[in-house]
Amino acid sequence: MSHFAKVENNIVTQVIVAEQDVINTGLFGNPASWIQTSYNTHNGVHLLGGTPLRKNFAGIGYTYDPVADEFNPPEATTAETITITTPTASDTIILSTASDTITP
C-alpha cells in the first residue's frame, strides 16, 4: 500500500493509504488531486536508505510545491510558538481535573 496526499490549491487536505489503481478509479475524487507521498521520507532523506520522495511525508496543512515536486511543513507563527518552563518545587501542576492536581 502507498500513501497519497489530496492537494487542493497546493495545500494538503487529506492523507490516505491506498493503491494507485484505486486512486485512478476516481473513488476519492479527481485522481489528479492525489499525489503519492512516502512515509519514510523526511527532510529529503529516506529513513531506510531508499530514494527520497518529495522531500517530506505529507501532512494535513503541508504545502505542495509543484515546481520542486516536494511537500513542505507549514511555517510556525508567533501564535503557535510554545514556551516550556520547568516547574519549581512550590508550583502546583494541574493536569485535567481538580482531582488530578499534583503538588510537589
Sequence and secondary structure as in RCSB ss.txt:
>XXXX:A:sequence
MSHFAKVENNIVTQVIVAEQDVINTGLFGNPASWIQTSYNTHNGVHLLGGTPLRKNFAGIGYTYDPVADEFNPPE
ATTAETITITTPTASDTIILSTASDTITP
>XXXX:A:secstr
 EEEEEEETTEEEEEEEE HHHHHTTTTS GGGEEEE TTEETTEETTSS   SSS   TT EEETTTTEEE   
  GGG        TT  B  SSGGG B  
